[in-house]
Every structure is written in C-alpha cells, then in structure tokens.
Amino acid sequence: MRAVVAAFVALSMISTGAYAFDPAAVPAAKRTKIGQYLSAQEAASFVEKKPSNVLFLDLRTPAEVAFLGMAASADANVPYMIEPEFRTWDSAKANFKLENNPDFLPEVRRRLAAKKLAADAPIVLMCRSGDRSAAAANLLAEAGFKNVYSVVDGYEGDLATEGPKAGQRAVNGWKNAGLPWSYKLDKAKMYRVDN
C-alpha cells in the first residue's frame, strides 16, 4: 500500500489534462470505467478554477459529514451509500452496514440542475478514501455521464501501514493536505434536510 501511495505522489500527468492520475497506477478498488482521477489537491485546484462549471459532491454519509466536517468548496453532500439507522451489523466489515442510496442518481441530477449545469459538465466525486467515489463514478457512467472524476485519496485519505500512525487515515486526502474544510455545515448543501 505504501508503494501505491508513493506512486500517486510521483506520477506525472497524462494527456487528458493537468489533473489526472495514470489509470494504471490507481488501485483496483479505486478504478472506474471512465478512468478519470484526481488527488484531493488536484480536485481543490480543479474546482477552484471554474467553480460555477463543476459539480463537486461529497459522497460520504450524513453521519460522516456531521462528525468529520466537509470540504468548503463541495457543492453538496449526496451520499452514495446510507446507513439503515445504525441497526444492522456487517460482520465481515466489523461495522454498521451501509446500503446503496436509491436517491443517488436523482439527487445528482437535481444538484446539476440547481447549478444550471448540463449532464456533460465535470462532476468531481469525493468519499472517505476513494472506494465509494469509484463505485459512484461507475454508476454515473452506466447512467450516461461521461465527465466524472473520482478523488482517489478522498476526504480522510488512506490508512498508514507503518509508523506511529499505522491504522489511521493519515497518508493523504483532503484533510491531511490542509485543504479548506469546516465542521460548520451549510443546510442547503446537506442531503435530505427537513425544515
């Protein structure tokens, strides 16, 4: 894993633009059908250059966003997966079960429309560490979206495999890069908030 993370840092950009990892260097669990990837730092720069022309979505659960904060430049929290009320245990993952969010595609379309963006506008997806954003990018590709980027290191980053922070998400990611984020959330950006 450490070698993979080091490869991310050392990669040169490919011809799709100044913001892209070489798809061959992305771990299998983080690969997408479209093959467009950004690091957290690249995502911040990509969104900053044309914020009105890009839809930047945080795909983590509302609980993750509430407890860990959210990127300041994210347009919305549109969870790819949701918790069924923290009542179902996933023994294989030793954690609460997550289920696919049946509202994911309609909510992405709603957020595009709210920004007056067409389906071919760039969509940047960020989850905790890049796995869910890859799965969500694949779902969007199957739905006909072609300009979707997955943030491979996510909001919290990858797990450190050695040293004093082994087992912690301390390797890369939005927060570890010191990019702007806040615990103070904007109600308009949150998923399914009642008045």
Summary of the structure (lengths in Angstrom):
residues: 195
radius of gyration: 16.0
end to end distance: 43.9
largest distance: 47.2
contacts: 586
relative contact order: 0.20
helix: 31%
strand: 16%
